[in-house]
Amino acid sequence: MSIEINGLEHVYSPNTLFEHAALKGIDCSIAEGKVTAIIGQTGSGKSTLVQHLNGLLVPTGGSLDICGFHIQPLLKIKDIKELRRKVGLVFQFPEYQLFEETIEKDIAFGPKNFGTSEEDALKLVRKVLPMVGLDESYLDRSPFELSGGQKRRVAIAGILILDPEVLVLDEPTAGLDPQGAKEMMTLFMNLNRKLNKTVLLVTHDMNHVMNYCDDVMVLDHGKLKHKSDVQTFFEHPDWMINIGIEPPALIRLKMALQAKGFDIPDDVLTLEALGNCIEKQVKAHE
Ligand SMILES: Nc1ncnc2c1ncn2[C@@H]1O[C@H](COP(=O)(O)OP(=O)(O)OP(=O)(O)O)[C@@H](O)[C@H]1O
């Protein structure tokens, strides 16, 4: 089931001195089973938008439909716990939410909270650990003795154990080194490709958008500026530049070569294709 967003508005602190319209009428449909990037400059409304998806924020105007829930202003969400099970939201630095004394207990917390027996919850923990690239040797360890990247895996396991349909990731690679970020992105892609989870990824990293996402939504000052598949998006670098986002290195290289007179079609979006294109033109001049 796709996620339908209709005229979504969010005003913080309405009717006060601090009133601020963060979302100004977002309309879009987000495809099921795909990885959709949500990008935009800082303050454009990305986090505000995704917090509506699991009921953390309620719209002040418009509505959204997600996983069988219809969410609109002043309408109490009937089973918010179930919505939060179906839509797993991973915040920036999720490791700060770990609190139990062992990793096993931390990951088992969610299902136990939903009434699963201790025994079944611990079985689920063992099932979910390899999904985040950890093994059973971690179970008895304290979450606090792990590295930042490992802690983040434990926090993500605590969300995956509830088998969400939609996984919303708000800057999940913030603060990780390039290798850690790559591993984290590979983990999410596997969840999408192997388990068919719909993934929404808030990111500032255009290389991640290019390498791992299917679709992209661009927010600008609380409005949806563009929505397209990733290929179309990177064929139009002006869409990024016009709202102050720097295109990834490959696109900048392509633009620099185009400016030097090389004839490079817009749909050339890999290093290999770019190399072939240049090679052909250099050979033609020899
Ligand atoms: N709790 C709040 N109260 C008032 N204004 C807020 C609140 N949270 C966010 N805002 C404002 O709403 C706007 C959108 O914020 P939001 O956090 O959604 O942006 P963002 O695109 O996620 O930014 P970033 O990339 O920096 O995380 C910003 O102007 C922000 O200052």
The ligand as a MOL file (V3000), in Angstrom:
LIG
                    3D

  0  0  0     0  0            999 V3000
M  V30 BEGIN CTAB
M  V30 COUNTS 31 33 0 0 0
M  V30 BEGIN ATOM
M  V30 1 N 9.5090 21.8990 17.9190 0
M  V30 2 C 9.5950 22.9540 17.0940 0
M  V30 3 N 9.0490 24.1350 17.4010 0
M  V30 4 C 9.1210 25.1830 16.5620 0
M  V30 5 N 9.7180 25.1380 15.3370 0
M  V30 6 C 10.2880 23.9890 14.9860 0
M  V30 7 C 10.2670 22.8290 15.8220 0
M  V30 8 N 10.9110 21.8220 15.1990 0
M  V30 9 C 11.3250 22.3270 14.0110 0
M  V30 10 N 10.9580 23.6260 13.8840 0
M  V30 11 C 11.1980 24.4970 12.7300 0
M  V30 12 O 10.5320 23.9400 11.5970 0
M  V30 13 C 11.3420 24.0580 10.4320 0
M  V30 14 C 11.5650 22.6780 9.8480 0
M  V30 15 O 12.3680 21.9370 10.7660 0
M  V30 16 P 12.8160 20.4470 10.4700 0
M  V30 17 O 13.5420 19.9480 11.6550 0
M  V30 18 O 11.6460 19.6880 9.9810 0
M  V30 19 O 13.8280 20.6850 9.2370 0
M  V30 20 P 14.8320 19.6560 8.5480 0
M  V30 21 O 14.6730 19.8280 7.0700 0
M  V30 22 O 14.6540 18.2960 9.0970 0
M  V30 23 O 16.2510 20.2460 9.0000 0
M  V30 24 P 17.6810 19.5000 9.2400 0
M  V30 25 O 18.1880 19.0750 7.8990 0
M  V30 26 O 18.5060 20.5980 9.8510 0
M  V30 27 O 17.4490 18.3630 10.2010 0
M  V30 28 C 12.6480 24.7600 10.8530 0
M  V30 29 O 12.5170 26.1380 10.5520 0
M  V30 30 C 12.6860 24.5360 12.3620 0
M  V30 31 O 13.3360 25.6150 13.0080 0
M  V30 END ATOM
M  V30 BEGIN BOND
M  V30 1 1 1 2
M  V30 2 1 2 3
M  V30 3 2 2 7
M  V30 4 2 3 4
M  V30 5 1 4 5
M  V30 6 2 5 6
M  V30 7 1 6 7
M  V30 8 1 6 10
M  V30 9 1 7 8
M  V30 10 2 8 9
M  V30 11 1 9 10
M  V30 12 1 10 11
M  V30 13 1 11 12
M  V30 14 1 11 30
M  V30 15 1 12 13
M  V30 16 1 13 14
M  V30 17 1 13 28
M  V30 18 1 14 15
M  V30 19 1 15 16
M  V30 20 2 16 17
M  V30 21 1 16 18
M  V30 22 1 16 19
M  V30 23 1 19 20
M  V30 24 2 20 21
M  V30 25 1 20 22
M  V30 26 1 20 23
M  V30 27 1 23 24
M  V30 28 2 24 25
M  V30 29 1 24 26
M  V30 30 1 24 27
M  V30 31 1 28 29
M  V30 32 1 28 30
M  V30 33 1 30 31
M  V30 END BOND
M  V30 END CTAB
M  END
